[in-house]
Amino acid sequence: MTNESLKELYVDELRDLYSAENQLVKALPKLAKAATSEELSAAFEEHLEQTKGHVQRLEQIFESLGESPKGKKCVGMEGLVKEGSDLTGEFEGVVLDAGLIGAAQRVEHYEIAVYGTVAAFAELLGESEQQSLLHETLREEEETDEKLTELSKEINAEANGADVDQEAEEFASPGRQKGGKRKPGRAA
């Protein structure tokens, strides 16, 4: 692969990331609002501010390359965002929170993979300043994933308890619905 074709791929991947980050800027406020855990909602809001910074870093990279960030839609992120959004119509309460964490971690893992790739491309292309910016974002994505893992420990345990409480309640009083199960009318 010649440097020119690698550079074209690098720019293409950066455009994909730019689209992905902008999709997250729109999705994170909705996730923060849907979360019932105050800690999870705050984590989404904090990551929203970080994500805005990620967009700014990418714009800085595009400016230094003399390229436009526009022109590509990240369909991978579009699918991940849709999956997370769909959870809000299928679950509620602490079980929804557990699902939102899982959806958010899938997003983070996607971003970690792509940022790692473009940082490696930047290194090969001799773009050390861009590589530094990309590594800074990569570190933030990894930290967000770790925070979500920590939050999931408590929330998942609560969701499991909600399932156990719900099953006991349904056994004692059929037909009642409580906050941890799927909403009625939804297929598994």
C-alpha positions in Angstrom: 0.0 0.0 0.0 1.4 3.4 -1.0 1.4 6.3 1.4 -1.0 8.1 -0.8 -3.6 5.4 -0.6 -3.0 5.0 3.1 -3.6 8.7 3.5 -6.8 8.5 1.5 -8.0 5.6 3.8 -6.9 7.7 6.9 -9.0 10.7 5.8 -11.9 8.4 5.0 -11.8 6.8 8.4 -11.5 10.2 10.0 -14.7 11.3 8.2 -16.4 8.2 9.4 -15.4 9.1 13.0 -16.5 12.6 12.5 -20.0 11.4 11.5 -20.0 8.9 14.4 -19.1 11.5 17.0 -21.8 13.9 15.7 -24.4 11.2 15.9 -23.4 10.7 19.5 -23.7 14.4 20.2 -27.4 14.0 19.2 -27.9 10.6 20.9 -26.3 11.2 24.4 -28.9 13.7 25.7 -31.6 11.2 24.9 -29.8 8.5 26.7 -29.2 10.8 29.7 -32.9 11.6 29.8 -33.9 7.9 29.5 -31.6 6.7 32.3 -33.3 6.3 35.7 -30.0 6.2 37.6 -28.8 9.7 38.4 -25.2 8.4 38.2 -25.8 6.9 34.7 -27.5 10.1 33.5 -24.6 12.2 34.8 -22.1 9.8 33.1 -23.9 10.3 29.8 -24.0 14.1 30.2 -20.3 14.1 31.1 -19.5 12.0 28.0 -21.6 14.4 25.9 -19.2 17.2 26.8 -16.2 14.9 26.1 -17.7 14.0 22.7 -18.1 17.6 21.8 -14.3 17.9 22.4 -13.7 14.8 20.3 -15.5 16.6 17.4 -13.4 19.7 17.9 -10.2 17.6 17.8 -11.3 15.9 14.6 -12.0 19.4 13.1 -8.5 20.5 14.1 -7.1 17.4 12.4 -9.1 18.0 9.2 -8.0 21.7 9.2 -4.3 20.6 9.4 -4.9 18.1 6.6 -6.6 20.8 4.5 -9.6 18.4 4.1 -13.3 18.7 4.8 -14.8 16.5 7.6 -18.1 16.1 5.7 -19.1 13.6 3.1 -19.5 10.3 4.9 -22.1 8.8 7.1 -21.0 6.2 9.7 -23.6 3.5 9.3 -21.9 1.4 12.0 -22.6 4.1 14.6 -26.1 4.7 13.2 -26.9 1.0 13.9 -25.4 1.1 17.4 -27.3 4.3 18.3 -30.6 2.8 17.0 -30.1 -0.3 19.1 -29.6 1.8 22.2 -32.6 4.0 21.3 -34.8 0.9 20.7 -34.2 -0.2 24.3 -36.1 2.8 25.6 -39.3 1.4 24.0 -38.7 -2.2 25.2 -37.5 -1.9 28.8 -38.0 0.4 31.8 -36.5 1.2 35.2 -33.2 -0.3 36.3 -33.3 -3.0 33.6 -33.4 -0.2 31.0 -30.3 1.3 32.7 -28.5 -2.0 32.5 -29.4 -2.2 28.8 -28.3 1.4 28.2 -24.9 0.7 29.7 -24.5 -2.3 27.4 -25.4 -0.2 24.4 -23.1 2.6 25.5 -20.2 0.1 25.9 -20.8 -1.3 22.4 -20.4 2.3 21.2 -17.3 2.8 23.2 -15.7 -0.4 22.0 -16.4 0.6 18.4 -14.8 4.0 19.0 -11.8 2.5 20.7 -11.2 0.2 17.7 -11.5 3.1 15.2 -9.4 5.6 17.2 -6.7 2.9 17.6 -6.7 2.3 13.9 -6.5 6.0 12.8 -3.9 6.7 15.5 -1.8 3.9 13.9 -2.4 5.4 10.5 -1.3 8.8 11.7 1.9 7.4 13.1 2.7 5.6 9.8 2.0 8.8 7.9 4.3 10.8 10.1 1.4 12.9 11.6 2.7 13.0 15.1 0.5 15.9 16.3 -2.6 14.3 14.9 -1.6 11.0 16.4 -1.3 12.7 19.8 -4.8 14.2 19.5 -6.2 10.8 18.5 -4.5 9.1 21.4 -6.0 11.7 23.8 -9.5 10.9 22.5 -8.7 7.1 22.7 -7.7 7.5 26.3 -11.0 9.3 27.1 -13.0 6.6 25.3 -11.2 3.9 27.3 -11.9 5.8 30.6 -15.5 6.1 29.7 -15.7 2.4 29.1 -14.2 1.8 32.5 -16.7 4.1 34.2 -19.5 2.3 32.5 -18.1 -1.0 33.7 -18.0 0.3 37.3 -21.6 1.6 37.0 -22.8 -1.7 35.6 -21.7 -3.6 38.6 -24.3 -2.0 40.9 -27.0 -1.4 38.2 -26.8 -4.9 36.9 -27.2 -6.3 40.4 -30.2 -4.0 41.0 -31.7 -5.1 37.7 -31.2 -8.7 38.7 -32.9 -8.0 42.0 -35.8 -6.2 40.2 -36.3 -9.4 38.1 -36.4 -11.5 41.2 -38.8 -9.1 42.9 -41.0 -8.9 39.8 -41.2 -12.7 39.5 -42.3 -12.9 43.2 -44.8 -10.2 42.7 -46.3 -11.7 39.5 -46.6 -15.0 41.3 -48.5 -13.4 44.2 -50.6 -11.0 42.0 -50.8 -11.9 38.3 -51.3 -9.1 35.8 -49.4 -6.4 37.8 -46.5 -4.7 36.0 -43.5 -3.3 37.9 -40.4 -1.4 36.7 -37.9 -4.2 35.8 -39.5 -6.2 33.1 -40.3 -5.8 29.4 -43.3 -3.7 28.7 -46.3 -5.7 27.7 -46.8 -6.3 24.0 -43.2 -6.5 23.0 -41.6 -9.6 21.6 -38.4 -10.9 23.1 
